[in-house]
């Protein structure tokens, strides 16, 4: 006899799909657990078995959106040859994530910042460590390939790269246009890469 109990993976995905759709349409405040259950085609009781409250459910949706973004970013960067070009692309990818008004994460972050921060947990506080961890394998590959001097500490360098890219992508200036790849490339090749190529002075 076939079980009528929904499979956990597919049911959870369906619930998160429903939550994502409603968040895009209504935002965090206006989305209710009942609406998510209705769209997902499950009972509210079954929804609460997976997510004990709305904050947990929205948080899980935000995490999934973030994971999808970083997975796509990694796929794009893996196809680019050379650490400098990867950094140039990193600025563009980062601006696409946070400066595109159509991006759901950006809309939620900017229109409902308090609700977003509460549901996302650490929120922006986790941005630098997360971005440093993302760039770590690329730093290791650059060291192995001779583009970055082997005397640089991998973790420290990864965090420095993260901070530089955040600054380039989000802080306005008069000498660089973050939306112009040639401008970003000139900056990275003139200032970032020479520092990484040299042996650190300690």
Steps between C-alpha positions, in 0.01 A plus 500: 500500500644836396562756774300822477748689719673772290871451445691742724732638233238566236250636753755737652603622156135559411448701818811709435394552138164625626665727757735644239211571263296671772798700627560627146134595467412626848819551700584365844240679715202415279589133449328261741557137588147418383571650156819297467315183597224573248741570213714197588193278517559383857317548827612774736572231760734324257673830422559559872655153529774619266523864607395585858436866419496753219846635582653154462319445171603836352855447627518163324375664180766773525771238559389307192499816287851583622625148433360510147669835437841381623472174306435695181784739580742209555400344168567830324835563669620143443475564125727808520875463464728709720451635852493866391219432252313304766522803730370728223208264448449483876427873517246468218334195656482669839340811356249284319400343830459813708439784253239344271158628614338192352693261721277356771770500767576866438134599503439322828820640650421859402121519536472299822847522659394420857297197400772385261772529766290312755429215259848488348663469840845657492408690181766741385723407795569171325576653161879536537562150644267343244661684210849417630409132517362521146825647366733272697529224235574762235775649718647151551494438124664839436778417747549158342511663156752766603265797461503563876822468700508188715603707801149639533279336763203343321232599752625855546534548125151361437349745748699789352376408151143489633536844658653649183221361281229625738660845495534504121145386450319714756700814590477784242818671384630745240779295338328168433166402348396164650265441206783542247700176480800674342507749787479221757765297315739797497455547875551131579803463272656826625444466874357166612707250303841666554444483875401135484788410269762642736623310803333649810716719723448408864 
